[in-house]
Amino acid sequence: MAEGFLGRFGGRGHSTKSFALSLSDEEWRRKLSPAQYRVLREHGTERAGSSPLDKEYGGGIYHCAGCGQPLFASDTKFNSGTGWPSFWAPLGDAVETETDRSFFMTRTEVHCSRCGGHLGHVFDDGPEPTGQRYCMNGVSLAFHPGEMPPEGSEGKPGNLEPKP
């Protein structure tokens, strides 16, 4: 959890970028559960193994729990053994990344491109074809079983170029 004193002291900055969906802090607090607010708006991390979505392997689409934007197709999900839902690629331009220097280390944070909600981190130890592991907080996701990818993103999850 990179919030509070250690998050600030460890170098965790907050983006000044504007997003298509922008709510006040109070509006986010009313819209989200306390756990969702802590992860999506305060860059928190849920406890490993605490999300039922980690063991969800049915067909469907994973959406941002903050704004509802489709983020990941179920056919890119895999069991990473980490205790968090993991994917090898997002849908199209659904997510953005930035450097996270909290806890005196450098990682790549993943956030929703529509609302800026913190989703988790991406690592370069995933399966082919991308070699990436998008390690997401389950509380930041809403699973829609049976849903198909949005028009125009089918067959194009994220960047499918193999890593060098």
Secondary structure, 3 states (H helix, E strand, C coil): CCCHHHHHHCCCCCCCCCCCCCCCHHHHHHHCCHHHHHHHCCCCCCCCCCCHHHHCCCCEEEEECCCCCEEEEHHHEECCCCCCCEECCCCCCCEEEEEECHHHCCEEEEEECCCCCEEEEEECCCCCCCCCEEEECHHHEEEEECCCCCCCCCCCCCCCCCCC
